[in-house]
């Protein structure tokens, strides 16, 4: 399996509901390094996994829709615990939509999967992986 990873980041504010979250139940900020990995079993006709420039552009656009926002105020996330794991899935699903719409170029049609990892810090991160 071949893979290519591109990276960006998001800066958000949010709060959580539930005792398991302890002090994070209060409004707090989070900065995540976001890695998006695109996978395919064979290289395309240009011997690449995906157009890295387009992949980075689309990841930046998606991250831009999340950054500098209080996710508690976003209608899409109303009443949802926007955990690291949850946000990794949101970003992966939005990237999958970009693949399906052709925004990553025709060669992206051969992608078999995407995984997104959000790094909370140098010691903790969460990922979501999906097939295409």
Secondary structure, 3 states (H helix, E strand, C coil): CEEEEEEEEEEEEECCCCHHHHHHHCCEEEEEEEEEEEEECCCCCCCCCCCHHHHHHHHHHHHHHHCCEEHHHCHHHCCCCCCHHHHHHHHHHHHHHHHHCCCCCHHHHHCCEEEEEEECCCCCEEEEEEEC
